[in-house]
Amino acid sequence: MSSNDDDDWIETVVRLATSLGFNGMRVRWKLIGLQKSWQRTARRTELETAHLRYEHAVCPHCGRVQDRSEKKCVGCGQSMAPRPWQLVQRLGFVVPNVGSVSTLLGILILGAYFRVMIARSGGGYFGVDTDLLIRFGGYWLPAIKAGEFWRLSTAIFLHIGLWHLGFNMVALAQIGPAIEEVFGRGRMLFFFMLTGIASFAACQLLGMQAPSAGASGAIMGLIGLAAGWGQSDGTGQGRAVRNQMLKWGAYTMAFGFFVGANHIAHGAGFLVGAVLGYTTPASWIRRDAVRPLDVLFGVLGLATACATLALIVRPPPGSDAHMPRREAIVEQYDPEEDFDASAYFGLLSEACPMHEAGRDADALDRLRKGLPKVTYTDPLDVPQVEQLCVGYRNLFAYCNSPRDPGAPGERIVGDGIFFGAPSLRNRQAERSKPDFCAMIPKPVQPALRSDAADGSFD
């Protein structure tokens, strides 16, 4: 569209507006301003597109332009990022270097997430139920009060779902490299773990009852670090960083109100980080004499991070002793009075064959309707039906095994069968094999003995 064409449509609208009683001069200036805004947007889009399509590579360290095929900068000798990474950086995203602490933390967090996923009995990678989260080290106040203070650290690496994990990984990739540049890699790692632990410690001190997990408190700690440094720096650049980090923190807190986030952890992490950022000098102004202290911070941070992952990979014995579902059952139900074993196992004898035949929806519907009439249970899904029926088969195989049923010291093994009636699981150690097996409905046993004999329960 030519300039004359632009003026023509403006004048046409002005004449129409004037005929309707509007101020023609005001309408003209409004339209000219709108037209210039459109032109600026179009020009900016054109430049950004050209920037993305730029065939040459620009060194992020010295700014030298060179051929896109170069692996190292011909000017400063620094390694050049692969082409896909360069495109992501041109879009405005920060991509951590392979050897950065941000990348290391990302790997540890991913490792923790997949460790928990491996422990699930199916159900994909999109969510983690509360019991599993508590078992592997999520924040849970009753467990921490019982002395499991290691949860203040393990909760940092655990996440409740893939979206939760994804948001935090992107945030870490954006803020982490900048903190490394300002404070050094060792201190960044130490501060990440310290602010994360402090955020969950604040939850404990304030008596937060809800279970929780995630690196958000530690990431807010990094945002607070940058804000504190910007305030202490006092330069125009420092104030700009401070203002940007304050906006990030405000956006995070506001978004958290819509998704039910842990505001205590977010706020505490930010405040602790801000104090550390304000009082810790940047890496480029620290003297050589304090560099051994940087090494010490790095070693402490790395040791804490590795120990945290180790505790998640192999949780300490008894880490499931304070699961919220189990505690609710112990408080509300008496295992001798509130459980009808005959009705319970009769219900399983109907639902599990449906599951084995691939009729998961029918099995799930039968259990959802029947279990609340028999015993306490949480809402079921298909993976939990699988867990329940596996325990059901294993229990019958155990009760029909050729071993002496009166042998002293024998106990029921495996607790999958107790998912629908976890109140019995709490009395598991008090029941011998013949005592418990006597509760199984007799009409169901003969049909299952033949299955057990041909090894279908292995």
C-alpha positions as CSV (number, residue, x, y, z in Angstrom):
1,M,0.0,0.0,0.0
2,S,1.5,3.3,-1.1
3,S,1.7,6.5,1.0
4,N,-1.1,8.1,-1.1
5,D,-3.3,5.1,-0.5
6,D,-2.7,5.4,3.2
7,D,-3.7,9.0,3.2
8,D,-6.8,8.3,1.1
9,W,-8.3,5.9,3.5
10,I,-7.6,8.2,6.4
11,E,-9.2,11.1,4.7
12,T,-12.2,8.9,3.8
13,V,-12.7,7.9,7.4
14,V,-12.2,11.6,8.6
15,R,-14.9,12.8,6.2
16,L,-17.3,10.1,7.4
17,A,-16.5,10.8,11.1
18,T,-17.0,14.6,10.5
19,S,-20.4,14.0,8.9
20,L,-21.4,12.0,12.0
21,G,-20.5,14.9,14.2
22,F,-17.0,13.9,15.4
23,N,-14.0,16.2,15.6
24,G,-12.3,15.6,12.2
25,M,-8.9,16.9,13.3
26,R,-8.9,14.6,16.4
27,V,-9.9,11.6,14.3
28,R,-7.2,12.3,11.8
29,W,-4.4,12.4,14.4
30,K,-5.7,9.2,16.0
31,L,-5.7,7.4,12.7
32,I,-2.2,8.7,11.8
33,G,-0.9,7.5,15.2
34,L,-2.6,4.1,14.6
35,Q,-1.1,3.9,11.1
36,K,2.4,4.6,12.4
37,S,2.1,2.0,15.1
38,W,1.1,-0.6,12.5
39,Q,4.1,0.3,10.4
40,R,6.5,0.0,13.3
41,T,5.1,-3.4,14.2
42,A,5.4,-4.6,10.6
43,R,9.0,-3.3,10.4
44,R,9.9,-5.0,13.7
45,T,8.4,-8.3,12.5
46,E,10.3,-8.0,9.3
47,L,13.6,-7.4,11.1
48,E,13.0,-10.3,13.5
49,T,12.2,-12.6,10.7
50,A,15.4,-11.6,8.9
51,H,17.3,-12.1,12.2
52,L,16.0,-15.6,12.4
53,R,16.9,-16.4,8.8
54,Y,20.4,-14.9,9.1
55,E,22.7,-17.4,7.6
56,H,25.8,-16.5,9.4
57,A,26.7,-17.3,13.1
58,V,27.4,-14.6,15.7
59,C,29.7,-15.5,18.5
60,P,27.8,-14.9,21.8
61,H,31.2,-14.1,23.6
62,C,32.8,-11.5,21.3
63,G,30.1,-10.7,18.8
64,R,32.2,-11.6,15.7
65,V,30.3,-12.7,12.6
66,Q,31.5,-15.9,10.9
67,D,30.4,-18.8,8.7
68,R,27.5,-20.9,10.2
69,S,29.6,-24.0,9.8
70,E,32.3,-22.9,12.2
71,K,32.5,-25.0,15.4
72,K,34.7,-22.5,17.2
73,C,34.8,-18.7,17.0
74,V,37.7,-17.6,14.7
75,G,38.2,-14.6,16.9
76,C,38.1,-15.6,20.5
77,G,38.3,-19.4,20.1
78,Q,35.1,-20.1,22.2
79,S,32.8,-23.0,21.1
80,M,29.9,-22.0,18.9
81,A,26.4,-23.3,19.8
82,P,24.7,-25.7,17.3
83,R,22.4,-24.1,14.7
84,P,19.1,-25.1,16.5
85,W,20.4,-23.6,19.7
86,Q,21.3,-20.4,17.9
87,L,17.8,-20.1,16.5
88,V,16.3,-20.6,20.0
89,Q,18.6,-17.9,21.4
90,R,17.5,-15.5,18.6
91,L,13.9,-16.0,19.7
92,G,15.0,-14.5,23.0
93,F,15.3,-17.7,25.1
94,V,18.5,-18.5,27.1
95,V,20.0,-21.9,26.3
96,P,22.4,-23.0,29.1
97,N,25.7,-24.4,28.0
98,V,26.2,-28.2,28.3
99,G,28.7,-27.8,31.1
100,S,26.7,-25.2,33.1
101,V,25.4,-25.7,36.6
102,S,21.9,-25.0,35.3
103,T,22.2,-28.0,32.9
104,L,23.5,-30.1,35.8
105,L,20.5,-29.2,38.0
106,G,18.1,-29.9,35.1
107,I,19.6,-33.4,34.7
108,L,19.3,-34.1,38.4
109,I,15.7,-32.9,38.5
110,L,14.8,-34.9,35.4
111,G,16.5,-37.9,37.0
112,A,14.3,-37.5,40.1
113,Y,11.1,-37.2,38.1
114,F,11.8,-40.4,36.1
115,R,12.8,-42.3,39.2
116,V,9.3,-41.6,40.6
117,M,7.7,-42.5,37.2
118,I,9.5,-45.9,37.2
119,A,7.9,-46.6,40.6
120,R,4.4,-46.1,39.2
121,S,2.3,-49.1,38.0
122,G,1.5,-47.6,34.7
123,G,-0.4,-44.4,34.0
124,G,2.1,-42.4,31.9
125,Y,4.3,-39.6,32.8
126,F,1.9,-36.7,33.4
127,G,1.1,-36.9,37.1
128,V,2.2,-38.2,40.4
129,D,-0.2,-39.2,43.2
130,T,0.3,-37.8,46.7
131,D,1.3,-41.1,48.3
132,L,4.1,-41.7,45.8
133,L,5.3,-38.1,46.2
134,I,5.5,-38.5,50.0
135,R,7.2,-41.9,49.7
136,F,10.0,-40.4,47.6
137,G,10.6,-37.3,49.7
138,G,7.9,-34.7,49.1
139,Y,7.2,-32.1,51.8
140,W,4.9,-33.5,54.4
141,L,4.7,-31.8,57.8
142,P,3.9,-35.0,59.9
143,A,6.9,-36.7,58.5
144,I,9.2,-33.8,59.0
145,K,8.0,-33.4,62.6
146,A,8.9,-37.1,63.0
147,G,12.5,-36.3,62.2
148,E,12.6,-36.7,58.4
149,F,14.3,-33.3,57.8
150,W,15.9,-34.6,54.6
151,R,12.5,-33.9,53.0
152,L,13.3,-30.2,53.0
153,S,15.9,-30.9,50.3
154,T,14.4,-33.8,48.4
155,A,11.2,-31.9,47.9
156,I,13.1,-29.4,45.7
157,F,13.8,-32.1,43.0
158,L,10.3,-33.7,43.0
159,H,7.5,-32.4,40.8
160,I,3.8,-33.3,40.8
161,G,3.4,-33.6,37.0
162,L,4.9,-33.0,33.6
163,W,3.5,-29.4,33.3
164,H,4.9,-28.5,36.7
165,L,8.3,-29.9,35.7
166,G,8.3,-28.2,32.3
167,F,7.5,-24.7,33.7
168,N,10.3,-24.9,36.3
169,M,12.8,-26.3,33.8
170,V,12.1,-23.4,31.4
171,A,12.4,-20.9,34.3
172,L,15.7,-22.4,35.5
173,A,17.1,-22.3,32.0
174,Q,16.2,-18.6,31.7
175,I,17.5,-17.3,35.1
176,G,20.2,-19.9,36.0
177,P,22.9,-18.9,33.4
178,A,22.6,-15.2,34.4
179,I,23.1,-16.1,38.1
180,E,26.1,-18.2,37.2
181,E,27.6,-15.2,35.3
182,V,27.2,-12.8,38.3
183,F,28.1,-15.1,41.2
184,G,30.0,-18.0,39.7
185,R,28.9,-21.6,39.1
186,G,29.8,-22.8,42.6
187,R,27.9,-20.2,44.4
188,M,24.9,-20.5,42.1
189,L,24.6,-24.2,42.9
190,F,25.0,-23.6,46.6
191,F,22.4,-20.7,46.6
192,F,19.9,-22.8,44.6
193,M,20.0,-25.6,47.2
194,L,20.1,-23.2,50.1
195,T,17.1,-21.1,49.0
196,G,15.2,-24.2,48.1
197,I,15.7,-25.8,51.5
198,A,14.9,-22.4,53.2
199,S,11.6,-22.2,51.3
200,F,10.4,-25.6,52.6
201,A,11.8,-24.8,56.1
202,A,9.6,-21.7,56.1
203,C,6.6,-24.0,55.2
204,Q,7.5,-26.1,58.2
205,L,7.9,-23.2,60.6
206,L,4.6,-21.7,59.5
207,G,2.9,-25.1,59.9
208,M,1.8,-25.7,56.3
209,Q,-0.2,-28.9,56.3
210,A,-0.6,-29.6,52.6
211,P,1.9,-31.9,50.9
212,S,4.1,-30.0,48.4
213,A,7.1,-30.4,46.1
214,G,8.9,-28.6,43.3
215,A,11.9,-26.4,42.5
216,S,9.8,-23.2,42.4
217,G,11.0,-22.0,45.8
218,A,14.7,-22.4,44.7
219,I,14.0,-20.7,41.4
220,M,12.3,-17.8,43.2
221,G,15.5,-17.7,45.3
222,L,17.5,-17.2,42.1
223,I,15.1,-14.4,41.1
224,G,15.6,-12.8,44.5
225,L,19.4,-13.2,44.1
226,A,19.3,-11.2,40.9
227,A,17.0,-8.6,42.4
228,G,19.2,-8.2,45.4
229,W,22.3,-7.9,43.3
230,G,20.7,-5.3,41.1
231,Q,19.8,-3.2,44.1
232,S,23.3,-3.3,45.6
233,D,25.0,-2.7,42.2
234,G,23.3,0.7,42.0
235,T,24.0,1.2,38.3
236,G,21.4,1.7,35.6
237,Q,21.9,-1.9,34.5
238,G,21.6,-3.1,38.0
239,R,18.4,-1.2,38.6
240,A,17.0,-2.6,35.3
241,V,17.8,-6.1,36.4
242,R,16.2,-5.5,39.8
243,N,13.0,-4.1,38.3
244,Q,12.8,-7.0,35.8
245,M,13.2,-9.6,38.6
246,L,10.6,-7.9,40.8
247,K,8.2,-8.2,37.8
248,W,9.1,-11.9,37.4
249,G,8.5,-12.5,41.1
250,A,5.2,-10.6,41.1
251,Y,4.0,-12.6,38.0
252,T,5.0,-15.8,39.6
253,M,3.1,-15.0,42.8
254,A,0.0,-13.8,40.9
255,F,0.0,-16.9,38.6
256,G,0.3,-19.1,41.7
257,F,-3.0,-17.9,43.1
258,F,-4.8,-19.3,40.0
259,V,-3.1,-22.7,40.2
260,G,-2.9,-23.2,44.0
261,A,0.8,-22.9,44.2
262,N,2.9,-22.9,47.4
263,H,3.0,-19.2,48.2
264,I,5.0,-19.7,51.4
265,A,7.8,-21.4,49.5
266,H,7.8,-18.8,46.7
267,G,7.8,-15.9,49.0
268,A,10.4,-17.3,51.4
269,G,12.7,-18.4,48.6
270,F,12.6,-14.9,47.0
271,L,13.3,-13.1,50.4
272,V,16.2,-15.4,51.3
273,G,17.6,-15.0,47.8
274,A,17.3,-11.2,47.9
275,V,19.2,-11.0,51.1
276,L,22.0,-13.2,49.7
277,G,22.1,-11.3,46.5
278,Y,22.3,-7.9,48.2
279,T,25.1,-9.0,50.6
280,T,27.2,-11.2,48.2
281,P,29.6,-9.3,45.9
282,A,29.6,-10.3,42.2
283,S,32.3,-12.7,41.0
284,W,34.2,-10.1,39.0
285,I,34.8,-7.8,42.0
286,R,35.8,-10.5,44.5
287,R,39.4,-10.7,45.3
288,D,41.6,-13.7,44.6
289,A,41.9,-14.3,48.4
290,V,38.3,-15.4,48.6
291,R,38.3,-17.8,45.7
292,P,38.9,-20.9,47.9
293,L,35.6,-19.9,49.5
294,D,33.9,-20.2,46.1
295,V,35.3,-23.7,45.8
296,L,34.0,-24.6,49.2
297,F,30.5,-23.3,48.3
298,G,30.6,-25.3,45.0
299,V,31.6,-28.5,46.8
300,L,28.9,-28.1,49.4
301,G,26.3,-27.3,46.8
302,L,27.3,-30.3,44.6
303,A,27.4,-32.6,47.6
304,T,23.9,-31.5,48.8
305,A,22.5,-31.9,45.3
306,C,24.0,-35.4,44.8
307,A,22.9,-36.5,48.2
308,T,19.4,-35.2,47.5
309,L,19.1,-37.3,44.3
310,A,20.5,-40.3,46.1
311,L,17.8,-40.0,48.8
312,I,15.1,-39.9,46.1
313,V,16.6,-42.8,44.1
314,R,16.7,-44.9,47.3
315,P,14.4,-43.5,50.0
316,P,15.3,-44.2,53.6
317,P,13.4,-47.0,55.3
318,G,10.1,-45.9,56.6
319,S,9.7,-43.1,54.2
320,D,6.1,-44.2,53.5
321,A,5.2,-44.5,57.1
322,H,3.5,-41.1,57.1
323,M,1.5,-41.2,53.9
324,P,-1.6,-39.0,54.2
325,R,-3.9,-41.7,52.9
326,R,-2.7,-44.3,55.4
327,E,-2.9,-41.8,58.3
328,A,-6.5,-40.8,57.4
329,I,-7.5,-44.5,57.5
330,V,-5.8,-45.2,60.8
331,E,-7.7,-42.3,62.4
332,Q,-11.1,-43.0,60.9
333,Y,-11.4,-46.8,60.6
334,D,-11.1,-49.8,62.9
335,P,-9.7,-52.7,60.8
336,E,-11.7,-55.2,62.7
337,E,-15.1,-53.5,62.6
338,D,-15.1,-51.4,59.4
339,F,-14.0,-54.0,56.9
340,D,-16.2,-56.7,55.4
341,A,-13.7,-59.2,54.0
342,S,-16.2,-61.4,52.3
343,A,-17.8,-58.5,50.5
344,Y,-14.5,-57.0,49.6
345,F,-13.0,-60.1,48.0
346,G,-16.3,-60.9,46.4
347,L,-16.2,-57.5,44.7
348,L,-12.6,-58.1,43.5
349,S,-13.7,-61.5,42.1
350,E,-16.1,-59.7,39.9
351,A,-14.0,-56.7,38.8
352,C,-10.6,-58.3,38.2
353,P,-11.8,-60.7,35.6
354,M,-13.2,-57.7,33.7
355,H,-9.8,-56.1,34.0
356,E,-8.0,-59.2,32.7
357,A,-10.4,-59.3,29.7
358,G,-9.5,-55.8,28.8
359,R,-12.7,-54.2,30.1
360,D,-11.0,-51.6,32.2
361,A,-13.9,-49.2,32.1
362,D,-16.3,-51.9,33.4
363,A,-13.9,-53.0,36.1
364,L,-13.3,-49.4,37.2
365,D,-17.0,-48.6,37.3
366,R,-17.7,-51.8,39.4
367,L,-15.0,-50.9,41.9
368,R,-16.0,-47.3,42.1
369,K,-19.6,-48.2,42.9
370,G,-18.9,-51.1,45.2
371,L,-15.8,-50.2,47.3
372,P,-17.3,-47.3,49.2
373,K,-20.0,-49.7,50.5
374,V,-17.3,-52.1,51.8
375,T,-14.4,-50.0,53.1
376,Y,-12.6,-46.7,52.8
377,T,-10.9,-45.9,49.5
378,D,-9.6,-43.0,47.6
379,P,-10.9,-42.4,44.0
380,L,-9.6,-45.1,41.7
381,D,-8.1,-44.9,38.2
382,V,-7.1,-47.6,35.7
383,P,-3.5,-47.9,36.9
384,Q,-4.7,-48.4,40.5
385,V,-7.1,-51.1,39.3
386,E,-4.1,-52.9,37.8
387,Q,-2.3,-52.6,41.1
388,L,-5.3,-53.9,43.0
389,C,-5.8,-56.9,40.7
390,V,-2.1,-57.8,40.8
391,G,-2.2,-57.9,44.6
392,Y,-5.5,-59.9,44.4
393,R,-3.8,-62.6,42.2
394,N,-0.6,-62.6,44.3
395,L,-2.6,-63.0,47.6
396,F,-4.6,-66.0,46.2
397,A,-1.4,-67.6,45.0
398,Y,0.1,-67.2,48.4
399,C,-2.9,-68.6,50.3
400,N,-3.0,-71.6,47.9
401,S,0.7,-72.3,48.0
402,P,1.8,-75.8,49.0
403,R,3.7,-74.5,52.0
404,D,2.6,-75.5,55.5
405,P,-0.2,-73.0,56.4
406,G,0.6,-73.2,60.1
407,A,4.3,-72.4,59.8
408,P,5.3,-69.9,62.5
409,G,6.2,-66.4,61.5
410,E,4.7,-66.4,58.1
411,R,3.1,-63.1,57.1
412,I,1.2,-61.8,54.1
413,V,3.6,-60.5,51.5
414,G,3.0,-57.5,49.2
415,D,0.4,-54.8,49.8
416,G,-1.1,-54.3,46.4
417,I,-4.2,-56.2,47.5
418,F,-4.8,-53.6,50.2
419,F,-5.2,-50.6,47.9
420,G,-8.9,-50.7,48.2
421,A,-8.8,-51.6,51.9
422,P,-5.6,-50.0,53.3
423,S,-6.9,-50.2,56.8
424,L,-6.0,-53.9,56.7
425,R,-2.5,-53.1,55.5
426,N,-1.9,-51.4,58.8
427,R,-2.6,-54.6,60.6
428,Q,-0.7,-56.8,58.1
429,A,2.1,-57.6,60.5
430,E,-0.3,-58.8,63.2
431,R,-1.9,-61.5,60.9
432,S,-0.5,-64.9,60.3
433,K,-1.2,-66.6,56.9
434,P,-4.0,-69.0,58.0
435,D,-5.7,-66.2,59.9
436,F,-5.9,-63.9,56.9
437,C,-6.5,-66.5,54.3
438,A,-9.5,-67.7,56.2
439,M,-11.2,-64.4,55.4
440,I,-11.2,-65.2,51.6
441,P,-14.6,-66.3,50.4
442,K,-14.6,-70.1,49.9
443,P,-16.6,-70.1,46.6
444,V,-13.9,-68.1,44.9
445,Q,-10.9,-70.2,46.0
446,P,-11.3,-73.3,43.9
447,A,-11.5,-71.4,40.6
448,L,-8.3,-69.6,41.5
449,R,-6.4,-72.7,42.6
450,S,-6.3,-74.0,39.1
451,D,-4.9,-70.7,37.9
452,A,-2.3,-70.7,40.6
453,A,-1.2,-74.2,39.7
454,D,-0.4,-73.3,36.1
455,G,1.8,-70.4,37.1
456,S,-0.5,-67.6,36.1
457,F,0.4,-65.7,39.3
458,D,4.1,-65.5,38.6
